[in-house]
């Protein structure tokens, strides 16, 4: 990909590359050209950046978060069968209690809207986490969908209607989301947190072991992120 960029006031450039959890060992080649002059040509990986944090003078909370992120990436590689011969946590393996409490509240739907019912949820593991709420309905239009008061446009996947809450930070996984659907006259609503989904999915009889391992690793990473943000509030630049 070629992007034209303008330097910020301090002379630096701000460039982001979005990768999913299984891609922490993917090589990102960065080439910067100013006119016809090559300023930089170098390869980077998420794993390499995290190793830099582990090898240098960062806090224990930062290093614990870094190792949990590598562990999460390695389990994602196994689950998605992606680049499994180059695990993200090679040399930085950690022991994680491979279980998640079965205590997860049932989803309680208040109210009802004719022609639509809450069907279930799923999570999307990208550079940031997303959660999707699915609804059984014969019509996509005619309903208003909101999460925490913000209207969200529905989408269709394999004949099912869903709304997606994207870019959820790891330290927000315990926060309940208020989901509301209205046809202008009646309304249904329920509350659901991403961690509640993880707990319910882990404890389902039909969940295979590789997905369970990924969910455990993800939750361990999310918990480490909560600890990190608690002790590193207003800090930037670490992760």
C-alpha positions in Angstrom: 0.0 0.0 0.0 1.2 3.5 -0.8 0.1 6.4 1.4 1.0 10.0 1.0 1.7 11.5 4.4 2.4 14.9 5.9 4.8 15.4 8.8 3.2 16.6 12.1 4.3 19.8 13.7 7.2 18.0 15.6 8.4 16.5 12.3 7.2 12.9 13.0 4.9 10.8 10.9 1.9 8.9 12.3 1.2 5.7 10.5 -0.9 2.7 11.7 -1.2 -0.8 10.3 -4.2 -2.8 11.6 -3.5 -6.5 12.1 -5.6 -9.3 13.8 -4.6 -11.3 16.8 -3.0 -14.2 14.7 -0.8 -11.8 12.8 1.7 -10.8 15.5 4.6 -12.5 13.7 3.7 -11.1 10.3 6.5 -8.9 8.8 5.5 -5.3 8.0 7.9 -3.7 5.6 7.9 0.1 6.0 9.5 2.2 3.3 9.5 5.9 3.5 10.4 8.0 0.4 10.8 11.7 0.4 10.6 12.7 -3.3 13.1 10.3 -4.8 15.1 9.9 -1.6 14.6 6.7 0.4 14.5 7.8 4.0 13.8 4.4 5.6 13.4 0.8 4.5 12.9 -1.6 7.4 10.9 -4.6 8.6 8.8 -4.7 11.7 6.6 -7.2 13.6 4.2 -6.8 16.6 6.2 -9.6 18.2 9.4 -7.7 17.8 8.0 -4.5 19.3 6.7 -6.5 22.3 10.1 -8.1 22.7 11.7 -4.7 22.8 9.3 -3.8 25.8 10.3 -7.0 27.5 14.0 -6.5 27.1 14.0 -2.9 28.3 13.2 -0.8 31.4 9.4 -0.9 31.4 7.2 -1.6 34.4 6.2 -5.0 35.6 2.6 -4.3 34.6 3.7 -3.4 31.1 5.7 -6.6 30.7 2.9 -8.7 32.1 0.5 -7.2 29.6 3.1 -7.7 26.8 3.5 -11.4 27.6 -0.3 -12.0 27.9 -0.7 -10.3 24.4 1.9 -12.7 22.9 0.1 -15.7 24.6 -3.2 -14.5 23.1 -1.6 -14.1 19.7 -0.2 -17.7 19.8 -3.5 -19.2 20.8 -5.2 -17.2 18.0 -2.7 -18.6 15.5 -3.6 -22.2 16.6 -7.4 -21.5 16.5 -7.3 -19.9 13.0 -4.6 -22.3 11.8 -2.4 -19.3 10.7 1.4 -19.3 10.7 1.5 -21.9 13.5 5.2 -22.8 13.0 6.1 -19.3 14.1 4.2 -18.8 17.4 4.0 -15.3 18.8 5.0 -16.3 22.3 8.1 -18.3 21.4 10.6 -17.8 24.2 8.0 -16.0 26.3 5.6 -18.7 27.1 3.5 -18.3 30.2 1.3 -20.6 32.3 -2.3 -19.6 32.4 -5.1 -21.4 34.4 -7.0 -23.0 31.6 -10.5 -22.4 32.9 -13.2 -19.7 33.0 -15.8 -19.6 35.7 -19.2 -20.9 34.7 -20.9 -18.0 36.5 -22.4 -16.0 33.6 -25.9 -14.4 33.9 -28.5 -15.3 31.4 -29.4 -12.6 28.9 -32.7 -11.1 30.1 -34.7 -9.4 27.3 -37.1 -6.7 28.5 -40.1 -5.8 26.3 -40.9 -7.1 22.8 -41.1 -5.8 19.3 -43.3 -7.6 16.7 -41.3 -9.3 14.0 -37.9 -9.3 15.6 -36.2 -11.4 18.4 -32.7 -11.4 19.9 -30.9 -14.4 18.5 -27.4 -14.4 20.0 -24.0 -12.9 20.0 -20.5 -13.4 18.7 -17.1 -11.8 19.0 -14.7 -10.7 16.3 -11.0 -10.8 17.1 -9.3 -8.1 15.0 -6.7 -5.5 15.9 -9.4 -4.4 18.3 -12.3 -6.5 19.6 -15.8 -6.3 18.2 -19.0 -7.8 19.5 -22.0 -8.6 17.3 -25.6 -8.9 18.4 -27.8 -11.0 16.0 -31.6 -10.8 15.6 -34.1 -13.1 13.9 -36.3 -11.0 11.7 -37.8 -11.0 8.2 -37.1 -7.3 7.6 -33.9 -5.3 8.1 -35.6 -1.9 7.7 -38.3 -0.5 10.0 -36.3 -0.9 13.2 -33.9 1.4 15.1 -30.9 -0.3 16.8 -29.0 1.4 19.6 -26.1 0.4 21.9 -25.6 2.6 24.9 -27.8 5.3 23.3 -25.9 5.4 20.0 -27.7 4.4 16.9 -26.1 1.6 14.8 -27.0 0.6 11.3 -27.7 -3.2 10.9 -25.9 -5.5 8.5 -26.7 -8.9 7.0 -24.5 -12.1 7.2 -25.7 -15.4 5.9 -29.3 -14.2 6.1 -29.1 -13.0 9.7 -29.4 -9.4 10.8 -26.8 -8.1 13.2 -25.3 -4.9 14.7 -21.7 -4.6 15.5 -19.9 -2.6 18.3 -16.4 -2.2 17.1 -13.1 -1.0 18.6 -13.7 -2.3 22.1 -10.5 -1.7 24.2 -9.3 -4.7 26.2 -9.9 -2.9 29.6 -13.6 -2.4 28.6 -14.5 -6.1 28.4 -16.5 -6.1 31.7 -18.6 -3.1 30.8 -22.2 -3.9 30.1 -23.7 -2.6 26.9 -27.4 -1.6 26.8 -28.8 -2.9 23.5 -32.2 -1.4 22.4 -34.4 -2.2 19.4 -37.5 -0.2 18.6 -40.1 -0.1 15.8 -41.2 3.4 16.9 -44.0 2.1 19.0 -42.6 -0.8 21.1 -39.1 -1.6 22.3 -37.0 -4.5 23.5 -33.7 -4.2 25.4 -31.1 -6.2 27.2 -27.6 -5.7 28.8 -24.6 -7.8 27.8 -20.9 -7.4 28.3 -18.1 -8.9 26.1 -16.8 -10.9 29.0 -20.2 -12.5 29.6 -20.1 -13.8 26.0 -16.6 -15.2 26.6 -17.8 -17.0 29.8 -20.9 -18.4 28.1 -19.0 -19.6 25.0 -16.3 -21.2 27.0 -18.8 -23.2 29.1 -20.9 -24.5 26.2 -20.6 -28.2 25.6 -20.1 -27.7 21.9 -17.1 -25.4 22.2 -13.9 -27.2 20.9 -10.7 -27.0 22.9 -8.8 -24.7 20.6 -11.5 -22.1 20.9 -11.6 -22.6 24.7 -7.8 -22.0 24.7 -8.2 -18.8 22.7 -11.0 -17.5 25.0 -8.9 -18.2 28.1 -5.9 -16.4 26.5 -8.1 -13.5 25.5 -9.5 -13.1 28.9 -6.1 -13.3 30.5 -4.9 -10.5 28.2 -8.0 -8.4 28.9 -7.5 -8.8 32.7 -3.8 -7.8 32.3 -5.0 -4.7 30.4 -7.2 -3.7 33.2 -4.3 -4.0 35.7 -2.1 -2.0 33.3 -4.6 0.8 32.8 -5.3 0.9 36.6 -1.6 1.6 37.4 -0.7 3.5 34.2 -3.6 5.9 33.8 -2.8 8.8 31.5 0.4 7.0 30.4 1.0 6.7 26.7 3.4 4.9 24.4 3.8 1.6 26.1 1.1 -0.5 24.5 
